[in-house]
Amino acid sequence: MIGKANGARIGITGLGVNVPAKVVTNDDLAKFVDTSDEWIIERTGIRERRFATQDEALTDIARPACLQALASAGVEASSIDLVLCATVTPDMMFPTSSALLADQLGMPDAAAYDLLAGCTGFVYAIAQAYGMLASGLSRRALVVGADVLSKLLDFDDRSTLVLFGDGAGAVVMEPVKKGGFLGFELGADGGGGESLWLPGSGSRHFENPESFVKMNGREVYKFATRVLVSSAQKLLDEVGMTVDDVDVYVPHQANIRIIDHAARKLGFPPEKVVVNVQKYGNTSSGSIPLALADAATDGRLKPGAKVLMTGMGAGLTWGSGLIEWTEEMAA
């Protein structure tokens, strides 16, 4: 699905992020699998990542990001009437992490639900929130993208262990006077689901499931390098813009090779591309908001800047969102 914004000016007015305190370096992982700092950096660009402790769950990581986003927007928690939490690692299947966060943050009247779209979750969630706000069903939304994938990793599997980390981001979305979201492009291909999956995690019966993330790295790489480019290009075509019109490109932080390939194919110069995979690894739904926060810190999110976000992940899913940054938004 693809579409321009329907004329309603909906933007991001608050932004917050949080990562666990525990830093895990490449040398730390070399104690578990046959790898090295040099090998991981060369193939992924990752130098370190954050892992939650045994006592830290998704909502523990996400709550500080939510509080920061609310403070950034200058709004009271009680004014939020919609909470969306994009995650594949909720505290539990039910109650939802979104409902738990709404209760913890003081949002007694908010509708709340979790959204599961793999690493594309945050893009899906901001598109959902846009639709709710543009239609008038919601007045102010809190959108969370967060995951603690370290809880699902096989510490004997080098192909997944070196890639993922934990982190959270949150944004406040509401009507704005200028700028705002310009359009979205979303898609999914369930036929490729077994390339990145968690068998035994739902109602489908599997014989002796290990409950660890399993990935066909070659197939995921081929998928990612294709859809990061095609999704972004389709959206730009739909809204009548080109790469030259985009000021900041925020791709999902999966792997430096994937990011470099997408930026090169699309024609983005390095100074327009946000990269922080070296610090956090692949944080799944937390990836894009963490990168947005770094862009804000670097001073790249200036009023009028066109920001293109593109994600891809388990499902297999993909999605892009284009927004015009304004003074009303988090800076």
Secondary structure, DSSP 8 states (H G I E B T S, - for coil): -EEE--S--EEEEEEEEE--S-EEEHHHHTTTSS--HHHHHHHH---EEE---TT--HHHHHHHHHHHHHHHHT--GGG--EEEEE-SS-SSSSS-HHHHHHHHHT-TT-EEEEE--GGGHHHHHHHHHHHHHHHTS-SSEEEEEEEEGGGG--TT-HHHHTTB-EEEEEEEEEE-SS-EEEEEEEEE-GGGGGGEE-TTSSSS--SS---S-EE-HHHHHHHHHHHHHHHHHHHHHHHT--GGG-SEEEE--S-HHHHHHHHHHHT--GGGB---HHHH-B-GGGHHHHHHHHHHHTT---TT-EEEEEEEETTTEEEEEEEE--TTS--
